[in-house]
C-alpha cells in the first residue's frame, strides 16, 4: 500500500492542513523554521505508528489555542480526527487478490478499501 493523500487536523500547531496529495516518487515539504513541517510528519506517523512511538495525548498534542474546548467538555478528544490517510494498493498487493475481488469494497482491520483506495474507517487516529 502507498499513501497517496493525507490530511492533518487538530494536532499541535496545525488546525487543518486541508487534504494534500503525496506523489509517488517524492513529496517535498517547504517552509520556514517552526512552520509545522515536523509536526505534520509526526501526525502522519500516527496513522500506523511503530510500537515505540507515543500515541496521541490531548494535553500534549491538541492545539493549545483550542484546548479549553476539551477542558470545558465542548470537544470530546476521542471523537476528534487527527490524521487521515488514503492509500492505494500497488501492483504486488493487487496481484495477491483474486481478479473478482480487485474492484470490490472491503473493511479490513479498521481500514476501508474501495477498489484500490484504502482509508481509515474511523477517519484517522484519535486522541485517547
N, C-alpha and C positions, 0 to 999 in steps of 0.2 A: 504494500500500500504506500501511496505517496501523498503527502499533504499538498493540496492544490489551492486551498482558500482557507482563510482564518479570520477571526475577529476576537479582540480582547476588550472586555468591558469591566468597569468597576474593579480595577486592580492597581493599587498604589497610585502612581501619578496619571494613570490612563483612565479616563471616564468612559470613552468609547472610541476605539481605533477605527471603527467602521470596517466592513469586510474588505479584505485585500487579497489579491492573488499571489500565489507562490509559484514562481516559474520552475519549470522542470530542471533547468541547468544551473540557475543561480537567482538569488534574490538578494538585493543589497539594501541594507538599512542605512540611511544617511541622516545625520542630524548633529547639532552641536552637543557639547557635553551637557549632561543632565537633561537631555530631551526625552529620554524614555526608551532608548534602543534596547538596553539590557533588560529593563522591566518587561518589555514586550516579549523578549525571548524567554524570560523566566515564566511568564504566564503561559506561553505556548508549551513549555516543557511540562506543565501540569496536565496536559491532555492525556499523556501516557507517561507519568513520572517514574523514574527509577526508584527503587526502594529507599535509597539513602537521601532522597530529596524531600525536605519538609513539605507537607500538604498545606493548602491554603488555611490561613487563620484570619478571621475577621479583624481582630485588633491590629495585627501586623500588616495585613495586605489590603484591606478595604480602603478606598481613598479617604484620607483624613478629613477632607472638606465635607464628606458626606457621612462620616462615622456617627454623627449624632442621630441619623435616621435609624441606625441599628440600635443605639443606646435607648432611644425612645420607643422602639418597637414598630416604627413605621415600615421598616425593611427587615425581612427575615433573611439572614445571610445564607441559610440553607436553600433558599429559592432564588439566589442571585447568580445569574450567568456570569462567568468569568472568561473562560477560554473556549471558543467554539472552533472545531476543526473539520474540514471537509476533505475527504481522501478519495483517490481513485485506485482501483486495482490495476497493477501493472500486468504485462503480458504473462509473466510467470504465475501470478495469482489467478488470473482468468483461465489459464491453461489447466489449473488444478480443479476447476469446476466443470461438471458435465455440461455440454453445449446447451441443453434445455434450460439450464439454470443461470446462464450468464447475464440475462437481461431481467432477472426477477428481483423482487424486493425482499430483503431479509432483515430480521432483527437478531443479532448475534452478540451475546455478551455485552449488552449495553450500547452496541453500535448499530446503526441502521445502514443497510447497503441498498441503495436504489440504483439498479442497473450496476454501473461501475462507480457510483458515487457513494461514499461512506461518511457518516457523521454521527456524533454522539446523540443518542436518543434523548437524553436529558438536557440537550442544548449546551453541553460543556461541563467543565468542572465547577463545583460549587463550594462555597465556604462551609466549614464544619462548625 
